[in-house]
Amino acid sequence: MKNILRPGSFQSITRGNLFNYSSMFRSPAFAQANLHAANFRRMCTLNLKNNPEIVKTLMDNDASKVRNIGIIAHVDHGKTTLVDCMLKESGINFESERAMDNIDIEQERGITIMSKCTSVIYKGHKINVVDTPGHADFGGEVERIMSMVDGVCLVVCASEGPMAQTKFVLDKALKQNAIPIVVINKVDREMARVVDVENEVFDLFCALEPTDEQLEYPMIYASAKDGWASLDPDEKTNSVSALLDQIIETVPQPKVDTDSTDFKMLVTQTESNKYFGRLLVGKIQRGSIKVGDKIQAVDSEGKIVQVSSILKIFKKFGVGEAQIDEAFQGDIVSIAGVGGATVGCTINCEGNSEVIKSIPIDPPMISVCVTFNDSPFQGQEAEKNTINQIIARLNEEADNDVSLRVTQDSTNKEIFEVSGRGDLHIGVLLEKMRREGFEIAAYPPKVLMKETPEGLMEPIEKVEIECDPDHMSRIIDNLNNRKGILLDSHSTPDGRDVLEFQVPSRGLIGFRSQLIGDTRGTAVMKSEFLEYDYHRGDVKKSNKGAIISTAEGTTTPYALKDVETKGRLFVGPGERVYPGMVIGEHTLESDIEMNPVKTKKSTNIRSAGTDEQIKLIPKIDLSLEEAIAQARDDELVEVTPKSIRVRKVVLDMNERRRMKRKEKNNKR
């Protein structure tokens, strides 16, 4: 399968924001935060119903009073916190942080996954704000909203400076002729390098060949955490009014089409409403729309998808929304009544089949094959476990996520390949399905290659790792085994080492979580797509074999005490297992089969409670992303609402042995 990676695909990895979020899933604090967010949205909606002045402003048809702006940045540079400040500055009160991150997984992981639109009213202007993800795996969310905005607010950390995802999102914005405003955030930090970061931002702009107008960007200095923004880094204020004033002054009003008044809108996002079904979100490119108007939805090829009437029009405001009767050109709204349309469709007035071209989306980089779960525990922990239910849910996600692809395997009709931007991208999808009650089986991920007349080419990434000197040799040895090439190394003023590598993308699968474990979370890794190069040969994913269960039942401390002498355990006492299930990681390269459910034989002198006195090393709790990344080629991951298990594809021990003998004979 052909694939083209985007230059500047960059990821920053630390212990705090990477892939091991499993402990957060059970936190009651996050559940409480989600409840608060829901309450705030309901409160805001009630206030709008009782405030006709706000509704009147939201329905104003004066395009000169409208500003559409996207908030873009690298992950953890403060986009969503800055949006919180803008909401509060416009008079919207709420108590929770990251108010725009209202999806459970976003609250738990502390990252934005889906782009979200809201609006604020400031000095008589209606400012539509689109908050975007900062993680490279969700770059498709950034790409698809660019057609809705006329300007962007580029947020850059005052200590880290521009990162490669900063380059990626800025490049997309400049190519769509968006007018930028630069916000250097976290200027109050002790490690802030304001002057250096200013120069780095300017160099980044110059490298992306902006227009003269785009290069004359204004600079705002802020501390979103403390809720202030200023035109001077040394002048601390008590609000972010300087930023909102700059948005009104710098970002142009939406372009107005005076040649026609026929309604036209490109669908860039969909939402779900329990009363009205699917809502279509987009910017009105031309004309106006009223409740009850007849409209016609067409796909990207001009084929009619649905002819219907507008049931409701919703306008986002703060952390809530208002029902409005009419919306006008240049505004961003949600419409109900066209459930058959999806992202990429054009909504026209009845009888018109015009098509608005979507912004090209970079193709996927990684894929995971999924199918129904056929383990001995099939159907015991979930109700949604048929292949038809799974493919319907995957197709629904692909309709809404422009960077996701779902294709059926050519040899096995019950296996579907899900392609996305990265392991976190696909992992979040599987986690959402898991929470919705699905039971699935996922195969190990694979990087998408590109076939050329010269041969098979694979993506190569430039990797930079900052670590303590004690861990340097271990990291070098690990990446050498993954076909990595050490390019350079140097020391930082604080005594840490910086290593630069060229590594195949497939060599990085599973490496990030391993790096955290090997360095106890002290290493920082950045990776950026470099180029396509000739295939470098097989990458050894792990030098450890698997500990495989030979029996079905409930694990006992007595049995696990013997098992843990062979390696690290993935299960603890009292857990259900079955033959062929991987219950741990072997210390040697070969697999080993053991019985984790055996009990101690009773004797006349056996004392009560002997098993309970056995002390075991705590098991390893694998997150979903870690389990998928670490699974070997002959394994798959069983995902249910209650459990994450790794198992062999072939469960029968004798059958696996026959297959190995056959494989050895074929190599002779």
Secondary structure, 3 states (H helix, E strand, C coil): CCCCCCCCCEEEECCCCCCCCHHHHHCHHHHHHHHHHHHHHHHHHHHHHCCHHHHHHHCCCCHHHEEEEEEEECCCCCHHHHHHHHHHHCCCCCCCCCCCCCCHHHHHHCCCCCCEEEEEEECCEEEEEEECCCCHHHHHHHHHHCCCCCEEEEEEECCCCCCHHHHHHHHHHHHCCCEEEEEEECCCCCCCCHHHHHHHHHHHHHHCCCCHHHHCCCEEEEECCCCEEECCCCCCCCCCHHHHHHHHHHCCCCCCCCCCCCCEEEEEEEEEECCCEEEEEEEEEECEEECCCEEEEECCCCCEEEEEECCEEEEEECCEEEEECEEECCCEEEEECCCCCCCCCEEEECCCCCCCCCCCCCCCCEEEEEEECCCCCCCCCCCECCHHHHHHHHHHHHHHCCCCEEEECCCCCCCEEEEECCHHHHHHHHHHHHHCCECEEECCCEECCEEECCEEEEEEEEEEEEECHHHHHHHHHHHHHCCCEEEEEEECCCCCEEEEEEEEHHHHCCHHHHHHHHHCCCCEEEEEEEEEEECCCCCCCCCCCEEEECCCEECCHHHHHHHHHHEEECCCCCCEECCCEEEEEECCCCCEEECCCCCCCCCCCCCCCCHHHCCCCCCCCCCHHHHHHHCCCCEEEEECCCCEEEEECCCCHHHHHHHHHHHHHHHC
